[in-house]
């Protein structure tokens, strides 16, 4: 899956966002953006939506329901023990355990969902267009084959918006 890409490197996020806005106005498709820290503006600008919060809510609801059903079954139906005159269905005694196990359920299920959806596993090959993006640079990547001859215009646009470097590179998966 080797392809030639145009890569723009920026020093600051304001310049990157200005370039992203201008590129969107020009109708040029952005392949990927790499930043040294999470930027929600980039996700919004690229139009990527996530249903992860909805999935986490469903995991939490299922976890809380399952824990409460288990606690009710074990303490009321299967093995009711009357200690200290306390009723067997004492819901307040279930609250702490339910909260803790719900958090555990959401955390583990979200981890597995994210790992499966992103296809993250040990030994997976990855593509990192510019190693400086893990340090302090902001990198924007365009697929050259989708530009239809407008590479020079894109290079000029990126440099005008504050790119410190624009170059072409054939991307190869790394281990």
SEMAR-891983 format. One line per 3 residues: their letters; for each residue x, y, z of C-alpha. Coordinates in pm, 1 decimal. Example, Ala and Ser with C-alpha at 12.3 -4.5 7.8 and 13.67 -1.06 7.14 Angstrom:
// residues 2
AS> 1230.0/-450.0/780.0 | 1367.0/-106.0/714.0
// end
This chain:
// residues 175
XXX> 0.0/0.0/0.0 | 265.3/248.7/-104.6 | 148.9/585.1/-234.8
XXX> 302.8/923.8/-289.4 | 180.6/1190.0/-52.1 | 230.9/1561.1/-9.7
XXX> 324.9/1642.1/347.3 | 305.3/1983.6/509.4 | 485.6/2044.2/840.0
XXX> 377.3/2324.3/1074.7 | 530.7/2465.9/1392.5 | 211.1/2581.6/1559.4
XXX> -149.8/2474.8/1572.3 | -294.2/2811.1/1464.2 | -106.7/2791.5/1134.4
XXX> -222.5/2431.8/1089.6 | -586.0/2523.3/1148.6 | -561.3/2819.1/908.3
XXX> -423.2/2584.2/643.1 | -693.1/2324.6/711.8 | -966.8/2586.5/677.9
XXX> -820.6/2718.5/352.1 | -771.5/2368.8/208.5 | -1134.8/2285.9/290.5
XXX> -1249.0/2604.5/113.8 | -1050.0/2498.7/-193.8 | -1220.0/2157.0/-188.5
XXX> -899.3/1957.4/-143.1 | -937.6/1633.2/49.3 | -714.9/1589.3/355.4
XXX> -586.2/1235.8/397.4 | -469.7/1259.7/759.5 | -347.1/1506.2/1021.0
XXX> -86.8/1416.8/1285.0 | -49.9/1630.2/1596.2 | 172.2/1592.3/1904.2
XXX> -134.3/1616.2/2129.2 | -509.6/1568.0/2075.7 | -686.8/1854.0/1898.9
XXX> -1065.8/1836.2/1879.3 | -1072.6/2115.7/1620.3 | -888.5/1890.3/1375.6
XXX> -1145.4/1612.5/1410.0 | -1427.4/1859.6/1357.9 | -1254.0/2017.0/1057.8
XXX> -1196.9/1679.0/894.7 | -1563.4/1591.0/950.2 | -1491.2/1274.1/1144.9
XXX> -1769.6/1169.0/1377.3 | -1754.5/909.6/1650.3 | -2019.8/696.7/1817.1
XXX> -1779.4/601.0/2093.8 | -1964.6/794.3/2365.7 | -2290.1/621.0/2272.6
XXX> -2114.7/282.8/2288.3 | -1970.0/371.1/2631.1 | -2318.3/466.5/2752.7
XXX> -2454.2/131.7/2635.1 | -2167.8/-51.9/2806.3 | -2237.6/139.1/3128.9
XXX> -2609.6/69.2/3113.6 | -2551.9/-300.5/3043.6 | -2285.5/-319.6/3316.1
XXX> -2500.9/-150.8/3580.5 | -2803.4/-361.4/3487.5 | -2599.6/-680.0/3495.2
XXX> -2438.4/-600.4/3829.5 | -2769.1/-506.9/3991.0 | -2935.7/-819.8/3854.3
XXX> -2647.8/-1034.1/3982.7 | -2653.1/-874.1/4327.1 | -3030.9/-905.1/4351.4
XXX> -3020.4/-1270.2/4245.4 | -2740.6/-1365.2/4484.2 | -2866.4/-1178.5/4791.6
XXX> -3245.8/-1206.2/4751.6 | -3329.0/-1512.7/4544.0 | -3043.8/-1762.1/4568.6
XXX> -2900.1/-1710.6/4918.3 | -3109.8/-1474.9/5131.8 | -2940.7/-1416.6/5464.2
XXX> -3109.7/-1216.5/5738.5 | -2836.9/-1046.4/5935.8 | -2912.9/-776.3/6189.3
XXX> -3277.0/-748.1/6084.8 | -3174.4/-595.7/5753.4 | -3405.6/-677.2/5459.8
XXX> -3254.3/-898.8/5190.2 | -3329.7/-644.8/4917.9 | -3131.6/-359.3/5073.0
XXX> -3062.2/-156.5/4760.2 | -2830.7/103.1/4926.0 | -2582.7/-172.7/5005.3
XXX> -2558.2/-245.5/4629.7 | -2469.1/110.3/4524.0 | -2092.1/115.7/4582.4
XXX> -2030.3/-222.9/4423.9 | -2252.8/-128.7/4128.6 | -2067.2/197.2/4064.0
XXX> -1723.6/36.0/4080.8 | -1813.9/-258.9/3858.8 | -1992.7/-30.2/3609.7
XXX> -1678.0/181.4/3575.8 | -1471.5/-133.6/3530.0 | -1712.7/-263.0/3264.8
XXX> -1713.2/64.7/3069.9 | -1335.2/93.0/3085.1 | -1260.7/-261.4/2967.0
XXX> -1533.3/-271.6/2701.8 | -1426.6/69.1/2567.2 | -1063.8/-42.1/2555.0
XXX> -1150.9/-353.9/2358.3 | -1387.7/-163.6/2128.6 | -1127.7/103.4/2053.6
XXX> -854.2/-155.0/1996.0 | -1072.8/-361.5/1763.0 | -1205.3/-60.1/1571.4
XXX> -859.0/92.9/1526.2 | -705.0/-249.8/1451.5 | -440.9/-195.9/1717.7
XXX> -252.4/-505.3/1817.6 | 108.0/-595.3/1905.0 | 338.9/-602.4/1603.1
XXX> 105.0/-407.3/1373.7 | 267.4/-209.0/1095.1 | 206.7/164.7/1104.5
XXX> 260.8/464.7/879.3 | 430.2/770.3/1027.7 | 491.8/1028.0/754.6
XXX> 715.7/1255.1/962.8 | 880.5/1145.8/1288.5 | 871.2/1500.7/1421.7
XXX> 491.5/1477.4/1460.8 | 546.2/1278.7/1779.9 | 764.0/1557.5/1921.3
XXX> 649.2/1909.4/1845.0 | 538.8/1941.2/1480.7 | 194.5/1937.9/1323.1
XXX> 176.6/1736.2/1002.6 | -92.2/1735.9/735.0 | -93.3/1465.7/465.5
XXX> -256.1/1474.2/122.2 | -281.6/1191.4/-130.3 | -108.2/1321.0/-444.3
XXX> -315.5/1100.2/-675.2 | -634.8/1280.4/-566.2 | -501.1/1628.9/-645.7
XXX> -522.2/1593.9/-1027.7 | -225.9/1815.7/-1105.1 | -282.8/2076.8/-835.6
XXX> 24.1/1986.4/-630.1 | 203.7/2317.3/-696.2 | -106.0/2513.8/-593.9
XXX> -134.6/2309.1/-273.3 | 235.8/2358.3/-193.3 | 201.6/2734.9/-235.5
XXX> -114.2/2741.1/-24.1 | 48.4/2548.1/260.6 | 359.6/2767.8/257.5
XXX> 142.8/3080.4/251.5 | -50.3/2961.2/557.8 | 264.1/2902.6/764.4
XXX> 406.7/2562.7/675.8 | 776.4/2544.3/756.3 | 825.2/2259.5/512.2
XXX> 628.1/2097.5/229.5 | 758.7/1785.3/56.6 | 655.4/1470.2/-125.5
XXX> 717.9/1127.1/16.9 | 619.7/771.7/-63.2 | 470.1/628.2/251.9
XXX> 565.3/274.9/358.1 | 429.4/76.5/653.5 | 684.0/39.2/933.2
X> 716.4/-213.1/1214.0
// end
